[in-house]
Amino acid sequence: MEDLKLYFLNAFAMIISFTEVDMFLKLLLLIVSIGYTINKWWNLRNKNGGKPS
C-alpha cells in the first residue's frame, strides 16, 4: 500500500511539473510569434519603399 501511495505522489508531481513546462512553452511561443511578426512587418516596410535604417 505504501508503494501505491508513493506512485500516486510521484505521478501528481510529474503532472504539476508538465503543467509548468506547458505554461513556459506557451509564453515562449507567444514571444517568438510576436518577434517574427514584427520582423516580417519591418522587412515588408523596407522592401516597399519605407525608410531603411
MARBA-3410 file (N, C-alpha, C, O; in Angstrom, 1 decimal):
53
0.8,-1.2,0.0,0.0,0.0,0.0,0.9,1.3,0.0,0.5,2.3,-0.6 ~ 2.0,1.2,0.7,2.9,2.4,0.7,3.5,2.7,-0.7,3.6,3.8,-1.0 ~ 3.8,1.6,-1.4,4.3,1.8,-2.8,3.2,2.5,-3.7,3.6,3.4,-4.5 ~ 2.0,2.1,-3.5,0.9,2.7,-4.3,0.8,4.2,-4.0,0.6,5.0,-4.9 ~ 0.9,4.6,-2.7,0.9,6.0,-2.3,2.0,6.8,-2.9,1.9,7.9,-3.4
3.2,6.1,-2.9,4.4,6.8,-3.5,4.2,7.0,-5.0,4.6,8.0,-5.5 ~ 3.7,6.0,-5.7,3.4,6.1,-7.1,2.5,7.3,-7.4,2.7,8.0,-8.4 ~ 1.4,7.4,-6.7,0.4,8.4,-6.9,1.0,9.8,-6.6,0.8,10.8,-7.3 ~ 1.9,9.9,-5.6,2.5,11.1,-5.3,3.5,11.5,-6.4,3.6,12.7,-6.8 ~ 4.3,10.6,-6.9,5.2,10.9,-8.0,4.4,11.3,-9.3,4.9,12.2,-10.0
3.3,10.6,-9.6,2.5,11.0,-10.7,2.0,12.4,-10.6,1.9,13.1,-11.6 ~ 1.5,12.7,-9.4,1.0,14.1,-9.2,2.1,15.1,-9.4,1.8,16.2,-10.0 ~ 3.3,14.8,-8.9,4.4,15.8,-9.0,4.8,15.9,-10.5,5.1,17.0,-10.9 ~ 4.7,14.8,-11.2,5.0,14.9,-12.7,4.0,15.7,-13.4,4.4,16.5,-14.3 ~ 2.7,15.6,-13.1,1.7,16.3,-13.8,1.9,17.8,-13.5,1.7,18.6,-14.4
2.2,18.2,-12.2,2.4,19.6,-11.9,3.6,20.1,-12.7,3.6,21.2,-13.2 ~ 4.6,19.3,-12.8,5.9,19.7,-13.5,5.6,19.9,-15.0,6.1,20.9,-15.5 ~ 4.8,19.1,-15.6,4.5,19.2,-17.0,3.6,20.5,-17.2,3.7,21.1,-18.3 ~ 2.7,20.8,-16.3,1.9,21.9,-16.4,2.7,23.2,-16.4,2.5,24.1,-17.2 ~ 3.7,23.3,-15.5,4.6,24.4,-15.5,5.4,24.5,-16.8,5.6,25.6,-17.3
5.9,23.4,-17.3,6.6,23.4,-18.6,5.7,23.9,-19.7,6.1,24.6,-20.6 ~ 4.4,23.4,-19.7,3.5,23.8,-20.7,3.3,25.4,-20.7,3.2,26.0,-21.8 ~ 3.1,26.0,-19.5,3.0,27.4,-19.5,4.2,28.1,-20.0,4.1,29.2,-20.7 ~ 5.4,27.6,-19.7,6.6,28.3,-20.2,6.7,28.2,-21.7,7.0,29.2,-22.3 ~ 6.3,27.0,-22.3,6.4,26.9,-23.7,5.3,27.8,-24.4,5.6,28.3,-25.5
4.2,27.9,-23.8,3.2,28.8,-24.4,3.7,30.3,-24.4,3.5,31.0,-25.4 ~ 4.3,30.7,-23.3,4.8,32.0,-23.2,6.0,32.2,-24.2,6.0,33.2,-24.9 ~ 6.8,31.2,-24.4,7.9,31.3,-25.3,7.4,31.4,-26.8,7.9,32.2,-27.6 ~ 6.4,30.6,-27.1,5.8,30.6,-28.4,5.1,32.0,-28.7,5.3,32.5,-29.8 ~ 4.5,32.6,-27.7,3.9,33.9,-27.9,5.0,34.9,-28.2,4.8,35.8,-29.1
6.1,34.9,-27.5,7.1,35.9,-27.7,7.8,35.7,-29.0,8.1,36.7,-29.7 ~ 8.0,34.5,-29.4,8.6,34.2,-30.7,7.7,34.6,-31.9,8.1,35.2,-32.9 ~ 6.4,34.4,-31.7,5.4,34.8,-32.7,5.4,36.3,-32.9,5.3,36.8,-34.0 ~ 5.4,37.0,-31.8,5.4,38.5,-31.8,6.6,39.0,-32.5,6.6,39.9,-33.3 ~ 7.8,38.4,-32.1,9.0,38.8,-32.8,9.1,38.6,-34.2,9.5,39.4,-35.0
8.6,37.4,-34.7,8.5,37.1,-36.1,7.6,38.0,-36.9,8.0,38.5,-37.9 ~ 6.5,38.4,-36.3,5.5,39.3,-36.9,6.1,40.7,-37.1,6.0,41.3,-38.1 ~ 6.8,41.2,-36.0,7.4,42.5,-36.1,8.5,42.5,-37.2,8.6,43.4,-37.9 ~ 9.3,41.4,-37.2,10.4,41.3,-38.2,9.8,41.3,-39.6,10.3,41.9,-40.5 ~ 8.7,40.5,-39.8,8.1,40.4,-41.1,7.6,41.8,-41.6,7.7,42.2,-42.7
6.9,42.5,-40.7,6.4,43.8,-41.0,7.5,44.8,-41.3,7.4,45.6,-42.3 ~ 8.6,44.7,-40.6,9.7,45.6,-40.8,10.3,45.3,-42.2,10.7,46.3,-42.9 ~ 10.5,44.1,-42.5,11.1,43.7,-43.8,10.1,44.1,-45.0,10.6,44.6,-46.0 ~ 8.8,44.0,-44.8,7.9,44.4,-45.8,7.9,45.9,-46.0,7.8,46.4,-47.1 ~ 8.0,46.6,-44.9,8.0,48.1,-45.0,9.3,48.6,-45.7,9.2,49.5,-46.5
10.4,48.0,-45.4,11.7,48.4,-46.0,11.7,48.0,-47.5,12.3,48.7,-48.3 ~ 11.1,46.9,-47.8,11.1,46.4,-49.2,10.2,47.2,-50.1,10.4,47.4,-51.3 ~ 9.1,47.8,-49.5,8.1,48.5,-50.3,8.3,50.0,-50.2,7.4,50.8,-50.4 ~ 9.5,50.5,-50.1,9.8,51.9,-50.2,9.8,52.6,-48.9,9.8,53.9,-48.9 ~ 9.8,51.9,-47.7,9.9,52.6,-46.5,11.3,53.1,-46.2,12.2,52.8,-47.0
11.5,53.8,-45.2,12.8,54.4,-44.9,13.7,53.3,-44.3,13.4,52.8,-43.1 ~ 14.7,52.8,-44.9,15.6,51.8,-44.3,16.5,52.5,-43.2,16.8,53.6,-43.3 ~ 16.8,51.6,-42.3,17.7,52.1,-41.2,19.1,52.2,-41.6,20.0,52.6,-40.8
END
